[in-house]
Amino acid sequence: MKATVRIMLKQGVLDPQGKAIEHALSALGFSGVGEVRQGKLITLELDDADPAAARERVRDMCEKLLANTVIEDYEIEIGE
């Protein structure tokens, strides 16, 4: 089973890397780009057979290690 975790800074948290990307795109001539937010994408291969159990296990991973839940939100996607 495969799990995908998308981690983004919470709204209202300053995103200096997003700002740097936004400015660089503008400097390269890409106009019409609004606010840029950057994040992390983590993929995990799991040996779980039950999608609900896999989601719960990945949630625990996010809460304990993968995401800083004070400033970051995360989304979990479970697939085959």
mmCIF file as gemmi writes it, N, C-alpha and C atoms, coordinates in Angstrom:
data_model
loop_
_atom_site.group_PDB
_atom_site.id
_atom_site.type_symbol
_atom_site.label_atom_id
_atom_site.label_alt_id
_atom_site.label_comp_id
_atom_site.label_asym_id
_atom_site.label_entity_id
_atom_site.label_seq_id
_atom_site.pdbx_PDB_ins_code
_atom_site.Cartn_x
_atom_site.Cartn_y
_atom_site.Cartn_z
_atom_site.occupancy
_atom_site.B_iso_or_equiv
_atom_site.pdbx_formal_charge
_atom_site.auth_seq_id
_atom_site.auth_asym_id
_atom_site.pdbx_PDB_model_num
ATOM 1 N N . MET Axp A 1 ? 0.842 -1.167 0 1 0 ? 1 A 1
ATOM 2 C CA . MET Axp A 1 ? 0 0 0 1 0 ? 1 A 1
ATOM 3 C C . MET Axp A 1 ? 0.89 1.234 0 1 0 ? 1 A 1
ATOM 4 N N . LYS Axp A 2 ? 0.456 2.276 -0.686 1 0 ? 2 A 1
ATOM 5 C CA . LYS Axp A 2 ? 1.236 3.504 -0.792 1 0 ? 2 A 1
ATOM 6 C C . LYS Axp A 2 ? 0.495 4.634 -0.081 1 0 ? 2 A 1
ATOM 7 N N . ALA Axp A 3 ? 1.244 5.432 0.655 1 0 ? 3 A 1
ATOM 8 C CA . ALA Axp A 3 ? 0.69 6.62 1.307 1 0 ? 3 A 1
ATOM 9 C C . ALA Axp A 3 ? 1.433 7.843 0.787 1 0 ? 3 A 1
ATOM 10 N N . THR Axp A 4 ? 0.674 8.888 0.527 1 0 ? 4 A 1
ATOM 11 C CA . THR Axp A 4 ? 1.249 10.167 0.127 1 0 ? 4 A 1
ATOM 12 C C . THR Axp A 4 ? 0.845 11.199 1.165 1 0 ? 4 A 1
ATOM 13 N N . VAL Axp A 5 ? 1.816 11.95 1.654 1 0 ? 5 A 1
ATOM 14 C CA . VAL Axp A 5 ? 1.559 12.99 2.653 1 0 ? 5 A 1
ATOM 15 C C . VAL Axp A 5 ? 1.985 14.321 2.055 1 0 ? 5 A 1
ATOM 16 N N . ARG Axp A 6 ? 1.053 15.274 2.02 1 0 ? 6 A 1
ATOM 17 C CA . ARG Axp A 6 ? 1.347 16.645 1.58 1 0 ? 6 A 1
ATOM 18 C C . ARG Axp A 6 ? 1.384 17.529 2.814 1 0 ? 6 A 1
ATOM 19 N N . ILE Axp A 7 ? 2.497 18.224 2.993 1 0 ? 7 A 1
ATOM 20 C CA . ILE Axp A 7 ? 2.683 19.071 4.166 1 0 ? 7 A 1
ATOM 21 C C . ILE Axp A 7 ? 2.88 20.509 3.693 1 0 ? 7 A 1
ATOM 22 N N . MET Axp A 8 ? 2.072 21.407 4.239 1 0 ? 8 A 1
ATOM 23 C CA . MET Axp A 8 ? 2.142 22.831 3.878 1 0 ? 8 A 1
ATOM 24 C C . MET Axp A 8 ? 2.135 23.668 5.153 1 0 ? 8 A 1
ATOM 25 N N . LEU Axp A 9 ? 2.767 24.827 5.08 1 0 ? 9 A 1
ATOM 26 C CA . LEU Axp A 9 ? 2.673 25.767 6.188 1 0 ? 9 A 1
ATOM 27 C C . LEU Axp A 9 ? 1.225 26.212 6.337 1 0 ? 9 A 1
ATOM 28 N N . LYS Axp A 10 ? 0.793 26.401 7.57 1 0 ? 10 A 1
ATOM 29 C CA . LYS Axp A 10 ? -0.567 26.872 7.822 1 0 ? 10 A 1
ATOM 30 C C . LYS Axp A 10 ? -0.737 28.282 7.258 1 0 ? 10 A 1
ATOM 31 N N . GLN Axp A 11 ? -1.981 28.592 6.875 1 0 ? 11 A 1
ATOM 32 C CA . GLN Axp A 11 ? -2.278 29.957 6.418 1 0 ? 11 A 1
ATOM 33 C C . GLN Axp A 11 ? -1.877 30.937 7.515 1 0 ? 11 A 1
ATOM 34 N N . GLY Axp A 12 ? -1.291 32.031 7.147 1 0 ? 12 A 1
ATOM 35 C CA . GLY Axp A 12 ? -0.867 33.045 8.101 1 0 ? 12 A 1
ATOM 36 C C . GLY Axp A 12 ? 0.571 32.876 8.576 1 0 ? 12 A 1
ATOM 37 N N . VAL Axp A 13 ? 1.177 31.723 8.312 1 0 ? 13 A 1
ATOM 38 C CA . VAL Axp A 13 ? 2.58 31.508 8.677 1 0 ? 13 A 1
ATOM 39 C C . VAL Axp A 13 ? 3.437 31.985 7.507 1 0 ? 13 A 1
ATOM 40 N N . LEU Axp A 14 ? 4.405 32.826 7.811 1 0 ? 14 A 1
ATOM 41 C CA . LEU Axp A 14 ? 5.298 33.375 6.789 1 0 ? 14 A 1
ATOM 42 C C . LEU Axp A 14 ? 6.002 32.246 6.051 1 0 ? 14 A 1
ATOM 43 N N . ASP Axp A 15 ? 6.016 32.327 4.711 1 0 ? 15 A 1
ATOM 44 C CA . ASP Axp A 15 ? 6.647 31.312 3.861 1 0 ? 15 A 1
ATOM 45 C C . ASP Axp A 15 ? 7.755 31.979 3.051 1 0 ? 15 A 1
ATOM 46 N N . PRO Axp A 16 ? 8.962 32.117 3.637 1 0 ? 16 A 1
ATOM 47 C CA . PRO Axp A 16 ? 10.042 32.803 2.927 1 0 ? 16 A 1
ATOM 48 C C . PRO Axp A 16 ? 10.467 32.097 1.642 1 0 ? 16 A 1
ATOM 49 N N . GLN Axp A 17 ? 10.426 30.77 1.599 1 0 ? 17 A 1
ATOM 50 C CA . GLN Axp A 17 ? 10.789 30.059 0.376 1 0 ? 17 A 1
ATOM 51 C C . GLN Axp A 17 ? 9.756 30.32 -0.717 1 0 ? 17 A 1
ATOM 52 N N . GLY Axp A 18 ? 8.497 30.346 -0.343 1 0 ? 18 A 1
ATOM 53 C CA . GLY Axp A 18 ? 7.444 30.677 -1.307 1 0 ? 18 A 1
ATOM 54 C C . GLY Axp A 18 ? 7.64 32.07 -1.872 1 0 ? 18 A 1
ATOM 55 N N . LYS Axp A 19 ? 7.983 33.029 -1 1 0 ? 19 A 1
ATOM 56 C CA . LYS Axp A 19 ? 8.235 34.41 -1.448 1 0 ? 19 A 1
ATOM 57 C C . LYS Axp A 19 ? 9.425 34.464 -2.406 1 0 ? 19 A 1
ATOM 58 N N . ALA Axp A 20 ? 10.477 33.72 -2.096 1 0 ? 20 A 1
ATOM 59 C CA . ALA Axp A 20 ? 11.66 33.699 -2.968 1 0 ? 20 A 1
ATOM 60 C C . ALA Axp A 20 ? 11.303 33.126 -4.341 1 0 ? 20 A 1
ATOM 61 N N . ILE Axp A 21 ? 10.501 32.067 -4.362 1 0 ? 21 A 1
ATOM 62 C CA . ILE Axp A 21 ? 10.06 31.486 -5.636 1 0 ? 21 A 1
ATOM 63 C C . ILE Axp A 21 ? 9.213 32.489 -6.404 1 0 ? 21 A 1
ATOM 64 N N . GLU Axp A 22 ? 8.306 33.154 -5.707 1 0 ? 22 A 1
ATOM 65 C CA . GLU Axp A 22 ? 7.442 34.167 -6.323 1 0 ? 22 A 1
ATOM 66 C C . GLU Axp A 22 ? 8.27 35.261 -6.987 1 0 ? 22 A 1
ATOM 67 N N . HIS Axp A 23 ? 9.28 35.777 -6.285 1 0 ? 23 A 1
ATOM 68 C CA . HIS Axp A 23 ? 10.129 36.841 -6.833 1 0 ? 23 A 1
ATOM 69 C C . HIS Axp A 23 ? 10.973 36.333 -8.008 1 0 ? 23 A 1
ATOM 70 N N . ALA Axp A 24 ? 11.483 35.111 -7.886 1 0 ? 24 A 1
ATOM 71 C CA . ALA Axp A 24 ? 12.304 34.546 -8.968 1 0 ? 24 A 1
ATOM 72 C C . ALA Axp A 24 ? 11.471 34.341 -10.232 1 0 ? 24 A 1
ATOM 73 N N . LEU Axp A 25 ? 10.246 33.877 -10.079 1 0 ? 25 A 1
ATOM 74 C CA . LEU Axp A 25 ? 9.376 33.703 -11.246 1 0 ? 25 A 1
ATOM 75 C C . LEU Axp A 25 ? 9.128 35.043 -11.939 1 0 ? 25 A 1
ATOM 76 N N . SER Axp A 26 ? 8.889 36.065 -11.129 1 0 ? 26 A 1
ATOM 77 C CA . SER Axp A 26 ? 8.671 37.399 -11.681 1 0 ? 26 A 1
ATOM 78 C C . SER Axp A 26 ? 9.914 37.887 -12.421 1 0 ? 26 A 1
ATOM 79 N N . ALA Axp A 27 ? 11.09 37.668 -11.817 1 0 ? 27 A 1
ATOM 80 C CA . ALA Axp A 27 ? 12.345 38.098 -12.443 1 0 ? 27 A 1
ATOM 81 C C . ALA Axp A 27 ? 12.613 37.36 -13.747 1 0 ? 27 A 1
ATOM 82 N N . LEU Axp A 28 ? 12.097 36.145 -13.87 1 0 ? 28 A 1
ATOM 83 C CA . LEU Axp A 28 ? 12.269 35.36 -15.092 1 0 ? 28 A 1
ATOM 84 C C . LEU Axp A 28 ? 11.208 35.669 -16.146 1 0 ? 28 A 1
ATOM 85 N N . GLY Axp A 29 ? 10.334 36.629 -15.829 1 0 ? 29 A 1
ATOM 86 C CA . GLY Axp A 29 ? 9.342 37.054 -16.807 1 0 ? 29 A 1
ATOM 87 C C . GLY Axp A 29 ? 8.006 36.334 -16.729 1 0 ? 29 A 1
ATOM 88 N N . PHE Axp A 30 ? 7.793 35.531 -15.708 1 0 ? 30 A 1
ATOM 89 C CA . PHE Axp A 30 ? 6.509 34.852 -15.546 1 0 ? 30 A 1
ATOM 90 C C . PHE Axp A 30 ? 5.555 35.781 -14.799 1 0 ? 30 A 1
ATOM 91 N N . SER Axp A 31 ? 4.69 36.443 -15.544 1 0 ? 31 A 1
ATOM 92 C CA . SER Axp A 31 ? 3.757 37.388 -14.926 1 0 ? 31 A 1
ATOM 93 C C . SER Axp A 31 ? 2.452 36.682 -14.579 1 0 ? 31 A 1
ATOM 94 N N . GLY Axp A 32 ? 1.636 37.349 -13.788 1 0 ? 32 A 1
ATOM 95 C CA . GLY Axp A 32 ? 0.334 36.816 -13.437 1 0 ? 32 A 1
ATOM 96 C C . GLY Axp A 32 ? 0.372 35.723 -12.389 1 0 ? 32 A 1
ATOM 97 N N . VAL Axp A 33 ? 1.472 35.594 -11.669 1 0 ? 33 A 1
ATOM 98 C CA . VAL Axp A 33 ? 1.573 34.599 -10.607 1 0 ? 33 A 1
ATOM 99 C C . VAL Axp A 33 ? 1.311 35.298 -9.281 1 0 ? 33 A 1
ATOM 100 N N . GLY Axp A 34 ? 0.316 34.803 -8.548 1 0 ? 34 A 1
ATOM 101 C CA . GLY Axp A 34 ? -0.005 35.383 -7.248 1 0 ? 34 A 1
ATOM 102 C C . GLY Axp A 34 ? 0.879 34.807 -6.157 1 0 ? 34 A 1
ATOM 103 N N . GLU Axp A 35 ? 0.317 34.71 -4.976 1 0 ? 35 A 1
ATOM 104 C CA . GLU Axp A 35 ? 1.071 34.19 -3.836 1 0 ? 35 A 1
ATOM 105 C C . GLU Axp A 35 ? 1.543 32.763 -4.108 1 0 ? 35 A 1
ATOM 106 N N . VAL Axp A 36 ? 2.792 32.488 -3.775 1 0 ? 36 A 1
ATOM 107 C CA . VAL Axp A 36 ? 3.368 31.149 -3.932 1 0 ? 36 A 1
ATOM 108 C C . VAL Axp A 36 ? 3.605 30.583 -2.544 1 0 ? 36 A 1
ATOM 109 N N . ARG Axp A 37 ? 3.135 29.356 -2.321 1 0 ? 37 A 1
ATOM 110 C CA . ARG Axp A 37 ? 3.386 28.632 -1.079 1 0 ? 37 A 1
ATOM 111 C C . ARG Axp A 37 ? 4.071 27.33 -1.457 1 0 ? 37 A 1
ATOM 112 N N . GLN Axp A 38 ? 5.102 26.969 -0.76 1 0 ? 38 A 1
ATOM 113 C CA . GLN Axp A 38 ? 5.798 25.724 -1.041 1 0 ? 38 A 1
ATOM 114 C C . GLN Axp A 38 ? 5.614 24.772 0.135 1 0 ? 38 A 1
ATOM 115 N N . GLY Axp A 39 ? 5.787 23.496 -0.138 1 0 ? 39 A 1
ATOM 116 C CA . GLY Axp A 39 ? 5.613 22.502 0.914 1 0 ? 39 A 1
ATOM 117 C C . GLY Axp A 39 ? 6.451 21.275 0.646 1 0 ? 39 A 1
ATOM 118 N N . LYS Axp A 40 ? 6.076 20.177 1.298 1 0 ? 40 A 1
ATOM 119 C CA . LYS Axp A 40 ? 6.795 18.916 1.165 1 0 ? 40 A 1
ATOM 120 C C . LYS Axp A 40 ? 5.818 17.834 0.711 1 0 ? 40 A 1
ATOM 121 N N . LEU Axp A 41 ? 6.324 16.886 -0.054 1 0 ? 41 A 1
ATOM 122 C CA . LEU Axp A 41 ? 5.564 15.718 -0.47 1 0 ? 41 A 1
ATOM 123 C C . LEU Axp A 41 ? 6.367 14.494 -0.051 1 0 ? 41 A 1
ATOM 124 N N . ILE Axp A 42 ? 5.752 13.63 0.74 1 0 ? 42 A 1
ATOM 125 C CA . ILE Axp A 42 ? 6.424 12.428 1.231 1 0 ? 42 A 1
ATOM 126 C C . ILE Axp A 42 ? 5.605 11.224 0.785 1 0 ? 42 A 1
ATOM 127 N N . THR Axp A 43 ? 6.262 10.24 0.173 1 0 ? 43 A 1
ATOM 128 C CA . THR Axp A 43 ? 5.584 8.999 -0.194 1 0 ? 43 A 1
ATOM 129 C C . THR Axp A 43 ? 6.166 7.855 0.642 1 0 ? 43 A 1
ATOM 130 N N . LEU Axp A 44 ? 5.286 6.976 1.074 1 0 ? 44 A 1
ATOM 131 C CA . LEU Axp A 44 ? 5.671 5.861 1.929 1 0 ? 44 A 1
ATOM 132 C C . LEU Axp A 44 ? 5.084 4.573 1.365 1 0 ? 44 A 1
ATOM 133 N N . GLU Axp A 45 ? 5.881 3.52 1.317 1 0 ? 45 A 1
ATOM 134 C CA . GLU Axp A 45 ? 5.395 2.186 0.985 1 0 ? 45 A 1
ATOM 135 C C . GLU Axp A 45 ? 5.106 1.484 2.31 1 0 ? 45 A 1
ATOM 136 N N . LEU Axp A 46 ? 3.873 1.038 2.474 1 0 ? 46 A 1
ATOM 137 C CA . LEU Axp A 46 ? 3.456 0.412 3.723 1 0 ? 46 A 1
ATOM 138 C C . LEU Axp A 46 ? 3.061 -1.039 3.493 1 0 ? 46 A 1
ATOM 139 N N . ASP Axp A 47 ? 3.223 -1.861 4.519 1 0 ? 47 A 1
ATOM 140 C CA . ASP Axp A 47 ? 2.8 -3.253 4.4 1 0 ? 47 A 1
ATOM 141 C C . ASP Axp A 47 ? 1.401 -3.496 4.964 1 0 ? 47 A 1
ATOM 142 N N . ASP Axp A 48 ? 0.694 -2.437 5.32 1 0 ? 48 A 1
ATOM 143 C CA . ASP Axp A 48 ? -0.673 -2.566 5.831 1 0 ? 48 A 1
ATOM 144 C C . ASP Axp A 48 ? -1.604 -3.079 4.733 1 0 ? 48 A 1
ATOM 145 N N . ALA Axp A 49 ? -2.588 -3.892 5.111 1 0 ? 49 A 1
ATOM 146 C CA . ALA Axp A 49 ? -3.608 -4.361 4.168 1 0 ? 49 A 1
ATOM 147 C C . ALA Axp A 49 ? -4.892 -3.558 4.308 1 0 ? 49 A 1
ATOM 148 N N . ASP Axp A 50 ? -5.1 -2.961 5.476 1 0 ? 50 A 1
ATOM 149 C CA . ASP Axp A 50 ? -6.318 -2.198 5.76 1 0 ? 50 A 1
ATOM 150 C C . ASP Axp A 50 ? -6.048 -0.706 5.579 1 0 ? 50 A 1
ATOM 151 N N . PRO Axp A 51 ? -6.751 -0.056 4.62 1 0 ? 51 A 1
ATOM 152 C CA . PRO Axp A 51 ? -6.523 1.378 4.387 1 0 ? 51 A 1
ATOM 153 C C . PRO Axp A 51 ? -6.758 2.246 5.624 1 0 ? 51 A 1
ATOM 154 N N . ALA Axp A 52 ? -7.746 1.911 6.432 1 0 ? 52 A 1
ATOM 155 C CA . ALA Axp A 52 ? -8.021 2.705 7.635 1 0 ? 52 A 1
ATOM 156 C C . ALA Axp A 52 ? -6.869 2.593 8.628 1 0 ? 52 A 1
ATOM 157 N N . ALA Axp A 53 ? -6.334 1.395 8.79 1 0 ? 53 A 1
ATOM 158 C CA . ALA Axp A 53 ? -5.201 1.204 9.697 1 0 ? 53 A 1
ATOM 159 C C . ALA Axp A 53 ? -3.964 1.926 9.163 1 0 ? 53 A 1
ATOM 160 N N . ALA Axp A 54 ? -3.77 1.881 7.85 1 0 ? 54 A 1
ATOM 161 C CA . ALA Axp A 54 ? -2.634 2.575 7.237 1 0 ? 54 A 1
ATOM 162 C C . ALA Axp A 54 ? -2.75 4.075 7.46 1 0 ? 54 A 1
ATOM 163 N N . ARG Axp A 55 ? -3.955 4.619 7.246 1 0 ? 55 A 1
ATOM 164 C CA . ARG Axp A 55 ? -4.157 6.065 7.443 1 0 ? 55 A 1
ATOM 165 C C . ARG Axp A 55 ? -3.85 6.453 8.885 1 0 ? 55 A 1
ATOM 166 N N . GLU Axp A 56 ? -4.306 5.662 9.838 1 0 ? 56 A 1
ATOM 167 C CA . GLU Axp A 56 ? -4.069 5.958 11.247 1 0 ? 56 A 1
ATOM 168 C C . GLU Axp A 56 ? -2.572 5.898 11.574 1 0 ? 56 A 1
ATOM 169 N N . ARG Axp A 57 ? -1.88 4.91 11.018 1 0 ? 57 A 1
ATOM 170 C CA . ARG Axp A 57 ? -0.44 4.784 11.263 1 0 ? 57 A 1
ATOM 171 C C . ARG Axp A 57 ? 0.32 5.974 10.676 1 0 ? 57 A 1
ATOM 172 N N . VAL Axp A 58 ? -0.058 6.402 9.469 1 0 ? 58 A 1
ATOM 173 C CA . VAL Axp A 58 ? 0.604 7.556 8.837 1 0 ? 58 A 1
ATOM 174 C C . VAL Axp A 58 ? 0.277 8.837 9.602 1 0 ? 58 A 1
ATOM 175 N N . ARG Axp A 59 ? -0.964 8.938 10.109 1 0 ? 59 A 1
ATOM 176 C CA . ARG Axp A 59 ? -1.32 10.099 10.927 1 0 ? 59 A 1
ATOM 177 C C . ARG Axp A 59 ? -0.408 10.174 12.149 1 0 ? 59 A 1
ATOM 178 N N . ASP Axp A 60 ? -0.168 9.031 12.791 1 0 ? 60 A 1
ATOM 179 C CA . ASP Axp A 60 ? 0.742 9.004 13.942 1 0 ? 60 A 1
ATOM 180 C C . ASP Axp A 60 ? 2.152 9.437 13.534 1 0 ? 60 A 1
ATOM 181 N N . MET Axp A 61 ? 2.609 8.998 12.361 1 0 ? 61 A 1
ATOM 182 C CA . MET Axp A 61 ? 3.927 9.402 11.859 1 0 ? 61 A 1
ATOM 183 C C . MET Axp A 61 ? 4 10.909 11.669 1 0 ? 61 A 1
ATOM 184 N N . CYS Axp A 62 ? 2.924 11.468 11.119 1 0 ? 62 A 1
ATOM 185 C CA . CYS Axp A 62 ? 2.886 12.917 10.895 1 0 ? 62 A 1
ATOM 186 C C . CYS Axp A 62 ? 2.92 13.676 12.213 1 0 ? 62 A 1
ATOM 187 N N . GLU Axp A 63 ? 2.125 13.218 13.176 1 0 ? 63 A 1
ATOM 188 C CA . GLU Axp A 63 ? 2.046 13.902 14.467 1 0 ? 63 A 1
ATOM 189 C C . GLU Axp A 63 ? 3.358 13.816 15.25 1 0 ? 63 A 1
ATOM 190 N N . LYS Axp A 64 ? 4.095 12.72 15.057 1 0 ? 64 A 1
ATOM 191 C CA . LYS Axp A 64 ? 5.307 12.509 15.842 1 0 ? 64 A 1
ATOM 192 C C . LYS Axp A 64 ? 6.591 12.943 15.144 1 0 ? 64 A 1
ATOM 193 N N . LEU Axp A 65 ? 6.592 12.979 13.782 1 0 ? 65 A 1
ATOM 194 C CA . LEU Axp A 65 ? 7.854 13.247 13.096 1 0 ? 65 A 1
ATOM 195 C C . LEU Axp A 65 ? 7.723 14.052 11.811 1 0 ? 65 A 1
ATOM 196 N N . LEU Axp A 66 ? 6.834 13.649 10.925 1 0 ? 66 A 1
ATOM 197 C CA . LEU Axp A 66 ? 6.86 14.185 9.562 1 0 ? 66 A 1
ATOM 198 C C . LEU Axp A 66 ? 6.433 15.648 9.458 1 0 ? 66 A 1
ATOM 199 N N . ALA Axp A 67 ? 5.512 16.085 10.299 1 0 ? 67 A 1
ATOM 200 C CA . ALA Axp A 67 ? 5.021 17.463 10.227 1 0 ? 67 A 1
ATOM 201 C C . ALA Axp A 67 ? 5.213 18.168 11.566 1 0 ? 67 A 1
ATOM 202 N N . ASN Axp A 68 ? 5.503 19.445 11.489 1 0 ? 68 A 1
ATOM 203 C CA . ASN Axp A 68 ? 5.531 20.287 12.684 1 0 ? 68 A 1
ATOM 204 C C . ASN Axp A 68 ? 4.123 20.865 12.804 1 0 ? 68 A 1
ATOM 205 N N . THR Axp A 69 ? 3.277 20.214 13.595 1 0 ? 69 A 1
ATOM 206 C CA . THR Axp A 69 ? 1.85 20.566 13.62 1 0 ? 69 A 1
ATOM 207 C C . THR Axp A 69 ? 1.554 21.93 14.241 1 0 ? 69 A 1
ATOM 208 N N . VAL Axp A 70 ? 2.556 22.565 14.808 1 0 ? 70 A 1
ATOM 209 C CA . VAL Axp A 70 ? 2.366 23.924 15.312 1 0 ? 70 A 1
ATOM 210 C C . VAL Axp A 70 ? 2.226 24.894 14.137 1 0 ? 70 A 1
ATOM 211 N N . ILE Axp A 71 ? 3.028 24.677 13.081 1 0 ? 71 A 1
ATOM 212 C CA . ILE Axp A 71 ? 3.02 25.615 11.95 1 0 ? 71 A 1
ATOM 213 C C . ILE Axp A 71 ? 2.637 24.973 10.625 1 0 ? 71 A 1
ATOM 214 N N . GLU Axp A 72 ? 2.444 23.64 10.609 1 0 ? 72 A 1
ATOM 215 C CA . GLU Axp A 72 ? 2.158 22.963 9.347 1 0 ? 72 A 1
ATOM 216 C C . GLU Axp A 72 ? 0.863 22.16 9.424 1 0 ? 72 A 1
ATOM 217 N N . ASP Axp A 73 ? 0.161 22.101 8.296 1 0 ? 73 A 1
ATOM 218 C CA . ASP Axp A 73 ? -0.978 21.215 8.102 1 0 ? 73 A 1
ATOM 219 C C . ASP Axp A 73 ? -0.532 20.075 7.202 1 0 ? 73 A 1
ATOM 220 N N . TYR Axp A 74 ? -1.223 18.947 7.267 1 0 ? 74 A 1
ATOM 221 C CA . TYR Axp A 74 ? -0.893 17.836 6.388 1 0 ? 74 A 1
ATOM 222 C C . TYR Axp A 74 ? -2.159 17.156 5.895 1 0 ? 74 A 1
ATOM 223 N N . GLU Axp A 75 ? -2.03 16.532 4.718 1 0 ? 75 A 1
ATOM 224 C CA . GLU Axp A 75 ? -3.094 15.737 4.119 1 0 ? 75 A 1
ATOM 225 C C . GLU Axp A 75 ? -2.51 14.373 3.79 1 0 ? 75 A 1
ATOM 226 N N . ILE Axp A 76 ? -3.296 13.334 4.044 1 0 ? 76 A 1
ATOM 227 C CA . ILE Axp A 76 ? -2.857 11.966 3.782 1 0 ? 76 A 1
ATOM 228 C C . ILE Axp A 76 ? -3.719 11.366 2.699 1 0 ? 76 A 1
ATOM 229 N N . GLU Axp A 77 ? -3.074 10.727 1.735 1 0 ? 77 A 1
ATOM 230 C CA . GLU Axp A 77 ? -3.771 9.995 0.679 1 0 ? 77 A 1
ATOM 231 C C . GLU Axp A 77 ? -3.257 8.555 0.699 1 0 ? 77 A 1
ATOM 232 N N . ILE Axp A 78 ? -4.182 7.613 0.786 1 0 ? 78 A 1
ATOM 233 C CA . ILE Axp A 78 ? -3.834 6.194 0.802 1 0 ? 78 A 1
ATOM 234 C C . ILE Axp A 78 ? -4.263 5.575 -0.518 1 0 ? 78 A 1
ATOM 235 N N . GLY Axp A 79 ? -3.388 4.809 -1.155 1 0 ? 79 A 1
ATOM 236 C CA . GLY Axp A 79 ? -3.701 4.16 -2.419 1 0 ? 79 A 1
ATOM 237 C C . GLY Axp A 79 ? -2.995 2.827 -2.526 1 0 ? 79 A 1
ATOM 238 N N . GLU Axp A 80 ? -3.253 2.167 -3.622 1 0 ? 80 A 1
ATOM 239 C CA . GLU Axp A 80 ? -2.634 0.854 -3.87 1 0 ? 80 A 1
ATOM 240 C C . GLU Axp A 80 ? -1.269 1.013 -4.485 1 0 ? 80 A 1
